Amino acid sequence: MLPKIIGGSDAKRGEFPYQVIIQTVDYSENSERWVPICGGSIINSNTILTAAHCIRFGPSEHPFRIVAGDHNLIEQESTEQARMIDRVVIHGDWDEFTYHNDVALFFISPPLKFNEYVQPIRLPPPKHISSGTGIVSGWGTDGESENTPVRNVLQKLEIPIFKAAKCREIYGDDFSESMICAGNQDGNGDACKGTPSIR
């Protein structure tokens, strides 16, 4: 299932330099080609933050890699830096049924080379409580239908962030403190399935 950015718009090249695409090898058509499965954010030159559920999108025996500095998935761009994933660390309390603690770290080599198109994301201070609005970025389809075209250019979307009490009211026990609750309740703008990064 492809990731989704519903109601987004094209990002400018280099607007989200911390955004990476995570790929695995597809052997289904008697050829080895890299296909996107998720996205992530650059923490430092060796470390990528992503969702733990992204790991199950690629069979464990297949290699993973990340591409930083990408803007259009179907074009070879001089800004791209591809790196193989050497090691994966999944949150010890990740629950694949409830999606609690849906966090993983990818360790890559060689290190990324930082420039105007490849930069680490700015992290909030410990125990920070998100509020107001956030910006999600990523690639994917622009709707729920199987016939919805894929947006190969990096997308961005501003969405409201809800307080924990509101999320518990909506989702009950499906919401936990390890989650960020954000999105448009009318469905006109949202993101899901692993690819987006949120700022």
Stockholm file with secondary structure:
# STOCKHOLM 1.0

chainA/1-199         MLPKIIGGSDAKRGEFPYQVIIQTVDYSENSERWVPICGGSIINSNTILTAAHCIRFGPSEHPFRIVAGDHNLIEQESTEQARMIDRVVIHGDWDEFTYHNDVALFFISPPLKFNEYVQPIRLPPPKHISSGTGIVSGWGTDGESENTPVRNVLQKLEIPIFKAAKCREIYGDDFSESMICAGNQDGNGDACKGTPSIR
#=GR chainA/1-199 SS CCCEEETCEECCTTSSTTEEEEEEEECTTSSCEEEEEEEEEEEETTEEEECGGGGGGSCTTSCEEEEESCSBTTSCCTTCEEEEEEEEEECTTCCTTTCTTCCEEEEEESCCCCBTTBCCCCCCCTTCCCCSEEEEEEEEESSSSTTSCEEEEEEEEEEEBCCHHHHHHHHGGGCCTTCCCBSCTTSSSEEETTCCEEC
#=GC SS_cons         CCCEEETCEECCTTSSTTEEEEEEEECTTSSCEEEEEEEEEEEETTEEEECGGGGGGSCTTSCEEEEESCSBTTSCCTTCEEEEEEEEEECTTCCTTTCTTCCEEEEEESCCCCBTTBCCCCCCCTTCCCCSEEEEEEEEESSSSTTSCEEEEEEEEEEEBCCHHHHHHHHGGGCCTTCCCBSCTTSSSEEETTCCEEC
//
